[in-house]
Amino acid sequence: MSEIEYFYSAHSAYAYLGSARFMEIAKAAGRTIVHKPVDLNQVVPAAGSSPFGQRSPKHRAYYFRREIDRWAEERNAPVLDGYPAFHQNPTTLCNGMLIAGIVQGRNVDQLAHAMLQSHWRDDADLADRDTLARIAESVGLAPEPLLDAALSDEVQAIYQANTDEAIERSVFGSPTYFIDGDMFYGQDRLEMVERALRQPYAPSS
């Protein structure tokens, strides 16, 4: 196969932290990234995890701050000192914009990276149409066709199908990568993703 399946959400901290490295790995391996934006509000509970806002303060302080800061340093991916102000805003428009790009035959690798980076480095509101337009323009894409289609029935049906597929395939959260059917959850598995592209891991017995 010549593809890597990529399940994520456009506002995911850990998708951002791994984004640049992931795209380097995919390019070096000659693999096309198949973007599958999903609704984490459905995926996370379906996997048996508590919604992010319901986790303990200590868990949030470790997983959503200390780990983010360490990986930001490790991956050379700058992040805000605090949490993005707009992080709880809906992700329907931004994820839909990515899917619209795919439907319209655009390569959305750089658009996805720019969304993630703008949110976690620059505090961008990914629910704001004007903000998304500027992000698209920054990577050389005309924003209006993508934004106009982002909330269409066709695109939203694909968004739900991606989400349903993620749940069916036991995706736990964002980002999740599939290499020829083998699942790798979390950007901290990117070194294993790179190895799997060279030499697949032996199947579990």
Secondary structure, DSSP 8 states (H G I E B T S, - for coil): --EEEEEE-TT-HHHHHHHHHHHHHHHHHT-EEEEEE--HHHHHHHTT---GGGS-HHHHHIIIIIHHHHHHHHHT----SS--TTTTS--HHHHHHHHHHHHTT---HHHHHHHHHHHHHH---TT-HHHHHHHHHHTT--HHHHHHHHTSHHHHHHHHHHHHHHHHTT--SSSEEEETTEEEESGGGHHHHHHHHHS------
